[in-house]
Amino acid sequence: MSHQLRMNSINLTVQTILVLSLALTQIANAQSILEEVIVTAQKREESVQDVSISVTALSGDMISDFGFKNTLEIFDQIPNVTADQGSYAGALTIRGNTTLNTMLGGEGNVALYFDDVYRPQAYYGGNNMLDLERVEVLRGPQGTLFGRNATAGLVHFISRKPTEEFEAYATFEYGSYDTRIVEAAVSGPLTDSVRGRLAFQYHEDDGFQDNLGPAGGKLGKIDHLTGRGHLEFDLGERAGLMLTIEASDQDDIGKGFHYWGLLDPATLAQCEAERVRAGQCVGGGAFFGLPTFGDPNLDPEEVYTELDPGNGENRYTLGTITGIARLNFKLTDTIDVVSITAYDSYNRYFNPDEDATAVGVFGGYFQFNDHYTIDSDQFTQEIRLSGVFMRADWTAGFYYFDEDRDSTSTIRDFESIQSPDTKVQGDTESWAVFGQVGIPLGDQFRLIGGVRYTDDDKKTEVLTTGVPGSQSLSSTNTSGKAGLEWRPREDWMLYGSFSTGFRSGNFNTDLLGGNISLLSAVAPEKIKSYEGGFKATLLGGRARVNAALFYQDVTDKQGLIYDNVAVAPVGRLMSIGDADIYGAELELLLIPAEQLEMSLGVGWLDTEIDAPANFFVPANFGTGARAFVGDQFFVDGSELGTSAPEWTLNGLARYHIPLGNNGKVSAQVDFNYRDDTNGLGGNELTYNEDRWLVNLRLFWRSQSERWQVEGYVENVFDHEYIDNMIAFAGSDHAYGNMGMPRWFGVKVGVNY
């Protein structure tokens, strides 16, 4: 985007904020006010409107009231945040920053936290919704208080804790594709000084895709069981202990891939992007007189695979267990201490089918099926002190992280040759010290400063074809934040900040295919972020306007490049250069009338990669006479790709109809828009069209709110779209996962 267009977009955003602020003053009186959401985005409890960070938070009650079924629907209501669910992994993006990194030791740049504990990337799957108190989404680097791997931002899931009084709830949901979801929780006192809470959820469906291959069966099946328990102890008047244990079991049949050939059937030259998406092109197998491969059928409910889902193929499993001990005590009347000790273990397995054919290319076989097994054990310890000294609030702490992982991976290549197993052992050890202080400067201004020092060590040992190999990567980083808050009015805040962060380095360990020379290290990614924001509560609490403008300078940006460097095309993690990210966000919450609630979110991004002039997405496929060379997509000057749509838009409108003693009926429509994108290097072959998703919901709640019934239609207009699309470097085909078609459901709940 040119400098003039960028300035016009920024000016338009600023003008929109001012116009909205003035227009809101004209709205007629209403008695209802917006719910205040308390967050811990700065490691202490405060209103979301008092935090000089671009943060969106939804309480558990809001999530329930809005009828959101999974985290994907939450993220759809947040500007400049996108989330997709593939066959065996989810991709979460904040402000255009993401890398879907499933490698051993793979860590994204969107950090995931559950009850103040950092969780591995493998945990993100769009279903972390059991018994939540709230969800906080922080946009921009959070390197000071949260540390490594939060260069894009972070998502914090906070569970509900034990209550002083007895309470319980249960819900049952039934929907399309024989979806069944049961959730229940019970909480209350066990003795005068001990309280407990138990919660569980079971989610199962029969799959939304019919397999047209010879094995038949269903794909896209979900089978999840999650349970959590809390015990809270009062240790006198100045201390308390919370013990948490959580376990989950996930046994899914992944979504099938849809495929598109990339070659002109007459000339075998590369097709134009429009013809590819229309299904008018073929795969390279036609060159050898073999059946063409690629499915132009874009019906999301039909897919072709030779694997047998009935025997557990195309399978994804994840078993987890987590234990957390949180100790709080008052060191003095003005100093609080928190110790959080956590152990986390998971086992992950997946074997996606990545050719979608019964008879393949190249010699009649195309057994391109991956097999991954990953075992991980993680220990974390955080000790944090906080207090107030002469009106200045401060936080300081120490953090330790240790993870051991083992993995095995196998693939079959394009000629039915099974690659040797690759066995990998990895260890990550990291420690950090950090501190942040907020100093009032008179009654209207507040200065914020913080710093974090991190020491990161990673080691990996690999055995493939009987040849061992090893790599190590050590790095240190000092991240920080400096900011200024100005409150010209009680319910208004303007802020400016400069912050930095880093994402730890990593190794290319996936699918080495017997080639130990492919084991390589990737340097850490670093970011500098400049942000200015505005937050205001208007109309006596009936309206909120939050907005932010930002510029992010990313150094050694990590990217996943699909390249044919092993026995088959695989994803390789590498530094693709530097990146500039300009953007803006606007969030509006409004109660214009007593029974009407509305929200609107707008996100804008302008991204550009600064890479070496000769750096391109490689273009090679096959070997010898079978080699195929496609277009080269130069990275320098291109956008960040499918993770960075220029515009995102979301909104929600909800109208209540009181029924007196018979309760209340509420009707709701919510929507999400995502702009179109090309792949890395401007690759039009991985073009994703823009999309509108609209959902309708109807609720009834009894007067006492003990009973509730909900009916819903998701993706009302049955919009067909691609969640993610990938073209192997220089390959003759592209593939991707289709999003969910229209589906219906009903949910019944009871509270005690």
N, C-alpha and C positions, 0 to 999 in steps of 0.2 A: 504494500500500500504506500502511495506517495506521501511525502511530508504534508502536502496541502490537504489531502483526503483525511489523513490522520488527525490534523488540527480541526478540520470540519466536524469529524466524529466526536472529538472531545468537546468542542464548543456546543454541539447539539446536546450532548449528555448534560453539561452544566446548565444549559437553558431549560432542559426538561425538568431538572431538579427544582429550579427556581419557580417555574410555572406551576408544578405540582404543589409546592409549598404554599403559593398564593391561592391556588384554587381550593385547597382544603379548608381555608378559612371561611369559605362561602357555604359549607355544608351545614344543613340544619342540625339542631340539637338531637342527640340520642342519649339514652341513659346508659347503655352498655359501654364497657371499656375493654381494651385489649388486655389479654393475660400477660402479666409480667413473668418473664422467663429468667431464672437465676442460673448462671453458668459458672464454670471453673476454668475458663479459658486462660486465666493468668494464675492458676494454682491457688485461687482463693474465691470464695463465693461473692458474686456481685451481679447486678442486673446486666443483661446483654447490652442495654443502652449505655452503660457506663464503661464499656470495654473499647479501647481505641484500637480495635482489630476488626477486620471484615469477617464477622462471624454470624452464622445463621444457626439458631437453636430451636428445636421443637421439643416440647415436653411430652411425656408419655401420654397424657390426656389429649393433647393436640393430635398426636399420631393416631390415637384411637378414634377421636371425634372426626378426623378427616378421612378415616377408612383406609389409610395406607397399609398395604399388605406386605411390603418388603422394603429394603433399603433403596432399591432402585427407584421406587416411587417417591421416596423422600428426596433423593438427589435430583429427581426431575423437577422439583419445586425450588431449586436453588440456582441462581444465575452463575454462569461460568463454571458449572460442575456438570460433568457427564459421566454416566456409568453404563457399561454394557456387560452382558453375561454371555460368554461363549460356551463351547461344549464342555470345557473342564476348568475354566478360570474366568474370573471377572476382571475387568479393567476399569479403574476409577481415575478420573482426571479432574484436576483443579487448575483453572487458569491456563489450560493448554499443556500442562506438564503431566506427563505420565510415561511409564514404560511397563508393559506387561512382561514381567521378568519371572519366569517359573524356574530358573536355574537354581542349582544347589547354592544356598546362601543368597538367593535372589531377594532383593529388597527394593520396593518401589520408592517413589518420591512423595507419595501420599501416605503418611504414617497412620496406622490404625491403633487405637487405644481402647481397651475395655477396662472400666473401673480403674483408671490410672496406670494400667499395665500395657506396655507395648506388645503387640501381637504380630506374628509373621504375616507376610503377604498372603500366604495360602488360606488364611481364615476368611478373606473377603470372597463371598459368594452370593451376596444379595439376600441372605436369609437370617441376618443377625438381629432378630426382632423380639426375642423372648423377654417379656416382663421388663420393659424399659422405663426408666425414670425420665430420660431425655437423650437426645442426640445433638451433639455440637459439631458443626463443620466450620473449621477455621481456614480461611483462604490467605495464601501468602506464606512465606517461610516462617517457621516457628522454632528456629534454631536455638534460642536462648533458654526457654523453659522446658522444651520438649526434646531438643537435640537432633540427632542424626535422622536422616531419611524423612524429613518433613520440609523439603525444599519447596514443594508445591503447596503444602498445607497438611492438615490432618483431620481425621474423623474420630470423635470420642463417643463411645457408647457407654452410658451410665445406667446400671441396672437399678431396679427398685430395691430398697433395703427393708429390713424388719421394722414393723410399726409398733407403737405403744399399745394400740387397741387391735382386737381381732378383726381381720378382714380377709375376704377371699373372693375369687372370681373364677368363672369358667366360660369358655367360648367354644362354639362348634361352627365350622364353616364347610360348605359344600359348593363345588363349582364345576365348571366345564372340565372335560377330560377326567371325570371321576375324582376330582380333587377333594381330599379330606384333610382338614386341619383342626386339631384339638389342642387347646391351650388352657392351663389352669394354674392357679397360684393360691397359696394360703400363707397368712402372716399373723404374728401376734406375740404376746409375752409368754414365756415358758416359766419364768420365776420373776421375782421383783427386779432382778438385775440382769436377766438374760432374755433375749428376744430371738425369734427365728423366722425364716421365710423359705418356702419351697416353691419352685415353679418348674413346669415342664411344657414342652410343645412337641407334638407329633404331626408331621406333614408328609402326605403321600398322594401321588396321583398316578395315572396309568399312561402318561406320556401324550404329547400333542402331535407327534409326527408318526405317520405310517411309513414303514420301511418298504419301498418298492423292490428291493433286492430279493434274491432267492430265499434268504433266511426268513423274511417277513418280520413280524414283531413291531414293537413300538419303540420310538426314541424320544428323548427329552423327558425322561421319567425322573421323578423326585421321590426320595425316601429318606427323611430326616427325623432324628429323635434327639432332643436336647433337654437336659435337666440342669438345674442350678439350685444350690442351697446356701443360705447365709446363717451364721450364728453371730449375734452381737452381744458383747459382755460389757457391763459397766464395771470398771476397775477403780472403785472409789469415785470421788467427785471430780478428779482432775485427769482421768485417763479412761480410755475405752479401747476395745479390741474387736475387730470384725474379721471373721474367718469365712472364706468363700471357697466352694468347690463347684466346678462346672464340668460336665462331660457331654460329648455329642458324638453321634454316629450318623454318617452320611453315606448312602449307597445309591448312587444315581446312574442312570443310563443317559449319557450326554446327548445333546442335540446333534443331529447329523449336519454335515456340510453340504451346501449347495455349490456347484461348480460352474464355471464359465470358461469355454475355450477362448484362446487369444489369437488364433491364426485364421487367416482367410482360407476357406475351404478350397478355393480354386488355385491360389498362388502360394499358400502357406506363408505369406507375408504377415506381419503384425497387423491385426485388425484395428480400426478406429474404435475409440472407447465406446461410442454410442452403439456400434454393432455388437460389441462384447456384451453390453448390458441387455441387449435385445435377444441374446442367445443365437446370433447368426454366425458364430465362429466356432472353430473346432480345436481340439488338442493335437499335439504333434504326432499322435499315433496314426493319424490318417496318412502320414508320409510313408509309413511302412505297411500300408494296406490293412492296418488293424482297426477295430471299431473306434470311432471317435469317442472321446470321453468329455464329459461336461454336461450339465443338466440345465437347459434353458428354462425349465419349469420353475417359476418363482413362487409356487404355492408353498407357504411355510409349513403346511401340514403334511407334505409329501417329500421324501428324500430317498436317495438310493445309496445303499451300502452293502458290501458283501459280508460284513461281520454279522454275527447272530446275537442280537440283544437278549434273546431268550437264554443264552448261555453266559450272560454277564459280559459280553464284549461291548466295545465302545463305552466302557465303564469308568466311573469316577467314584472313588471312595475317600473318605476323610474321617478319621477317628481322632478325637482330641480329649485331653483331660487337663484341667487347670486348677491350681490351688493358690489362694492369695491370703496373706495375713497382713492386715492393716492395723497398726498400733498408733493411736493418737494420745498425746498427753501434753499438759501445760508445764513447760519448764519453769516459767515464772508467770506472773500475772499478765505480762505483755508478750511472751514468746511461746508459740505453739510448735510442737514437734510432731512430724508424721513419718512413720517408717512403713514402707510397702515392700514386702517380700513375696515373690511369686515364682512358681514353677509351672512350666507349660510343656506339654508333650503332644506331638501329633504324628500320625502315620497317614501317608497320602499315596494313592495309586491311581493311575489313569492310563488308558490305552485307546486313544482316539483313532478312528479310521480317517485317513486323510487322502483318500483317492476317490471314494464314492463310485467304484466300479466293480463289477464282477469279473470282467475280462479287461486287463489293463493295457497300457501302452508298453512299448519296448519289450518285445519278446513275448507278448501275451500275458505278462504278469505286471502288476503294479501294487505289490504288497507294501505300500507305504503306511505302516501301522506302528505307532510309537508305543513303547511300554516304559512307564516311569514308576519307580517306587522310591519314596522319600520318607525317612524317619528323622524326627527332630526332637531334641530336648533343650529347653531354654530355661535359664535362671536369671532373674533380675532382682536388684535391690536398689531402692531409692530411700534416702534419708533427707528430709526437707524441714527447714526451720523457717518460720515466718513471724512477723510481728510489726509493731508500730513504734517509731522512735521520733519524738518531736514532730508529729504530724506526718512523717514520712513512713509509708508502708514498704516493707522489704521482704524478700524471699531469697533463701540461699539453700544449696543442697549438694548432695553427692549421688552419682548414679553409676551402677555397675550392671553390665550385660554380658552373658556368656551363652553361646549356643553351639551345640554339637549336632551335625547332620551326617547322615549316610544316605547314599542314593545309588540306584542301579537304573540304567537306561539302555534300551535296545530299539533298533529300527530295522525294517526291511527296505531296501532301496528300490529303485525303479526297475531293476532287473531281477527281482525276487531273491536277491542275495541278502541273507540276514547279517547285519553288522555284528561284530563282537560286542558282548556286554561291556558297558563302561561302568566301573564301580568307583565311586567318589566318596571320600571322607573329608569333611570340612569342619573348621572350628572358627568361630568369631568371638573375640573378646574385646570389650570396649568399656572404658570408664570415663566419667566426666565430672567436673565441678561447675557450678553455675550460680548466678545471683542476679537479682533484678530489684530495682528500687524506684519508687514513685515519690517525687518531692513536690509538694504544693508550692507554687510561686504566687502568693496572694490568694484571693478568693476565686479567681477565674482561670488561672493557668496551673498546669501540672507538668513537670518534666519527668520523663521515664528513661532510665538507662539500664542496660543489662549486658551480661557477657557470659559465655560458656566455653570452656576448654574441653576438648574431646581427644582421647587417645584410642585409636582403632587398630586392631590387628586381626588379619584374616590369614588362614592357612588352608590349603587344600592338597590332598593326595589322590592321585588318579591311577587306576590300573585298567589298561585296555590292551588286548592282544598279548597279554603277558608282559607288557612293557610298562613299568611304573613311571610316574611323573609327578612333580610337585610344584607348587607356586606359593608364594607368600606376598602379602601386601600390607604394609604398615603406613599409617597416615595420622597426622595430628591436625586439628582444626580449632580455630578460635572464631566463634560466631558471636554476634552481638545485636543489640537493638538500641536505637536512640529515638525518642519521640517527644512531641509536645502536644498537650491537650489544651483546648480553650473552650470554656463554657460561658458564652455571652449571656445566656439565659439558663434558668434552672433545668429545663428539659431539652436544651440544645447542646451539642458538642461538635466542635471541629477539631481535627487532629492531623498531624503530619508525622511520618515515621520513616526511618531508614533501618533495614534489618538484613541480616545475612543468614545463610544456612549452608549445609552440605549434605550430600548423599554419598554414602560410603562406596568405595570401589568394589569390584567384583571380578569373578573369573568366568570365562566361557567353558563350562563343563558339560553342557547338555549335548547328548548325541554326537560324541566325538567320532563315532563310526570307525573306531580302531586307529584313528590318526592322532597320536599323542601330541603332534606338533601344533594342533589347533588349540591346545590349552594355553590360554593367555589371560593376562590381567587387564582390567579396565580402570582407568584413573577415577578418583572421586569427582563428583559433579558439585559445583559451587554456584551460589546465587547471591546477587545483591538486589534488594527490592526497595523501591521508593514509592510511598503511598500517601495519599491525602484523602481524608474522609469527612463525612458529615452525618450526624445522627440527630434526629429530632422527634420528640413526642408532641403531638399537636391535638387541638380540640379536646382538651381535658382528658387525654388518654384514649381517644377514639381513632387516632391515626398515628402512624409512624412512617418516617421517611429515612432510610439509610442508604448512603451512596458512597462510592469510593472510586478514585482514579489511581492508576498505578503504572509503574514501569519496572520491569524485571530484566536484569542482565545475568544471563546464565553462561557459565564457563565450563568447558569440557562436558557439554550436554551428552548424556548417555542415551543411545537409541538402539532399537532392536531392528537389525537389518536381516532380511531373509535372503540367504546366499547359498549357492550350490558349491560349498567348500568341502563337504564330507561325501558320504556315499549317497546322499540325497540332500535337497535343499532344506536347510534348517535356519532357525533364528540365531544370529550372533549379536551379542551385546558389544557395542563399541562407542567410542567418543566420536560423535558426528560433527563436532565443531562447537561454536558458541551460538547463543540465541538471544534475540531481543524480543521481549513480550510487552506490548502496550495493551492496556485494557481499562474497562470501566464497568461498574455494577450499580444497579439501582434496585432497591426493594421497597415496596409500599404495602403497608397493612392498613386496612380502613374498615370502620363500621359506619357507613353513611346513613343508615337507618336502624331502628331498634332491632329488627329481625334479620338484618342483612350484614354478612361479613364478606370482605373481598381482599384479595392479595394479588400483587403483580411483581414480577421480577424480570429484569432485563440485564443481559451480559453482552459485552462487546470485547473482541480480541483482535489484535493485529500482531502477527508473529512473523519472524524472519530469522533464518539460520545463516550464520556467517561461518562458512566452511572453506577449506582449501579449494581453489578453483577447479582442480582436477578430481575432486572427491565426488563420486557418484554411486548410486545404488548399482552394484555389480550386475552384469548381464551375461550369464552363461548357464547352459543347461545340457546335461548329457555329456558324453565323451566321444572323441574320435569322429567317425562318420555320423554318429547320432547327435553330435553337438548341435545346439540351437542357440543362436545369439539374438537377443532382443534389444529393445531400446535401452539406452542408458539415461537414467534420470538424475541429473546433476543436482546436488543438495544445496550448494551455495545460492543464497538468495531466495530459496523456497520457504514455504510456510512449514509449521511443525507437523502438518499432515492431518490424519483423520481425528486426532485427539484435540484439535483446536478449531472448532467451528467459529466463524467470525461473529455470529449472533446466536444467542440462546434467549428464549423467552418462555416464561411460565406464568401461570395464573390460576386463581381459584375463586369461585363465587359460591356462596352458601346462604340459603334462605330458610328461616325457621317459621313454622306454622304452629302456634300454641293450640292445644286441644283441651285446655282446662285440666280436669281430673284425669283425662285420658292420655296425658303426656304431651309429647311434642313430635312433630314430623319435620324433618330437615331434608331439603333437596340440594344437591351439590353437583357442580361441574368443575373439573380441573383439567388443565391442558399443559402440554410441553411442546416447544418448538426448538428444533436444532437445525442450524444452517448446513448447507452442503459442504463437503470437504473432498480434497484429493489426497492421495497418499504422499509419503515423504518424497521430496524432489519434484513435487507437482505431478506425481504419477496418476494420470487419469484412469488407468486400468483398475485402480483401487478406489475409484470415485464412489462416495456415498451421497445419495440424494438427500435433499432437505426433507424433514419429516415433521408432521403434526400428529400428536397422539392426544386423544380426548377421552376422558372417562366420565361416566355418570354414576351417581350414588344417591340412594334414598334411604333415610334413617328414620326409625321410630324409637323413642325412649319413653319409658313410663315416667309418671310425675315424680316418683321417688328416685328415678334413675337406676332402679334395681334391674330392670329388664331392658334389653335393647335388641333391635332387629335391623339388619342392614341388607339391602340388595344392591348389586352393582353390575355395571357393564364396563369392562376395560377395553380400550382401543375400539371405541364405539363404531367408527367408520371403517373398521377392518383394514387399516392402512398396512400395506406390505412394505417392509423396510429391512435393511441389512444392519445387524448389530456391529459387525466388523467384517472387513474384507481384506484379503491378503493376496498379493501376487508374488510368487517366488521370483527371486532375482533372475530376470531373463527367461523365465519359464514360459511354457505354452498354455498356461491355465492360471486362473485365479479362483479363490474359494472364500466362502464366508458363511456366517450363521445368520439365518433369518430371525427376526424378532417375533414375539408372541402375536398370534392373530387375535381377533376379537374373542373374548371369553366372558362368561357370566358367573355369578355366584350369589349365595345368600349366607349370612352370618347371624347367629343367635348367641346372645351373651347374658349372663346373670351375675350380679354382684351381691355380696353379703357384707 
